[in-house]
Amino acid sequence: MAVSGSGPVNLNRYRKEKARAEKKARADQNSIAFGRSKAEKDLDKARAAKERRNHDGHELDK
């Protein structure tokens, strides 16, 4: 009779590893789709503020 040296297999470990890998893949996809650097976000805020100032400066007096 041959005895394997690996012992019992813990299936929960493999299930959790698979779940972690899927979660990481989803996070990578989201970072590509939605991720922007802090510099890009700050630039967008500055542009919006400038546009708001320009718009407010062109209001007609009542």
Buried (B, 14 or more C-beta within 10 A) or exposed (E): EEEEEEEEEEEEEEEEEEEEEEEEEEEEEEEEEEEEEEEEEEEEEEEEEEEEEEEEEEEEEE
